[in-house]
Amino acid sequence: MNVLAVPAFNDNYLWLIHDGAHAAVVDPGDAQPILAALDAHGLILVAILVTHHHADHVGGVQTLLQHFNVPVFGPESESIAGVDTPLRECDHASIAQLGLTISVLDVPGHTSGHIAYVSPEQHWLFCGDTLFAGGCGRLFEGTAQQMVDSLAKLSQLPADTLVYCAHEYTMSNLRFALATEPDNTALIARIATEQAKRDRQEPTVPSTIGLENATNPFLRYQQPTIIGTLHTNGRLQQTDPVAAFAALRDWKNNFK
């Protein structure tokens, strides 16, 4: 099986999991790019999976259902039109035509009911807007504690797990990461590698859990260098780890 990146809007990636004949789409915010990709690759859609309710992740669901009578998997605790198979942590999404069974994790923080999909066999993670390459999602509905707990689940996946996030935010995320941890040699090397990809107009995702653990400040918020940077910049007075994460997220919200 393969995973195809389908660009949409300004910086979204919609993901098509396919075997050359059948396909499942993850977070189809726009139906037209998916319909075009299915046609171009000779694929039949057999399932839709969504991670959370934001329009750029679900906006194409109803149109796709006009073309294909397929199951729609989504978070149990969010109201999303078209979802007929609600899921929560420890549930599984089974897609018979692909011979694929995907595990579900609850990862609230960006939204209150956000879920992620994990394929242990394929070493895939589809994490929506919870974990980004070099960053994490904004806390629109959840708390810092929830996001800390959610990211901890993802960081503990095998290091070679491929991280299929939903946006091309990597370079701006890594610029922020460098401000928080300027002596991180793995981060400095990653910036050069990812910038070369962007110069060639290539996606920077998927990344891997191992790379995120080595370079993503939102997984490294307890590192002494990052804590020190927060203190030096007057952004943190406490020693509580969740307070450090919250300070880091607040800084990123306003980082130029």
Buried (B, 14 or more C-beta within 10 A) or exposed (E): BEBBBBBBBEEBBBBBBBBEEBBBBBBBBBBEBBBEBBEEBEBEBBBBBBBBBBEBBBBBBEBBBEEBEBBBBBBBBBEBEBBEBBBEEEBEBBBEBBEBEBBBBBBBBBBBBBBBBBBEEBBBBBBBBBBBBBBBBBBEBBBBBBBBBBBEBBBEBEEEBBBBBBBBBBBBBBEBBBBBBEEBEEBBEBBEEBBEBEEEEEBBBBBBBBBBBBBBBBBBBEBEBBBEBBBEEEBBEEEEBBBBBBBBBBBBEEEE
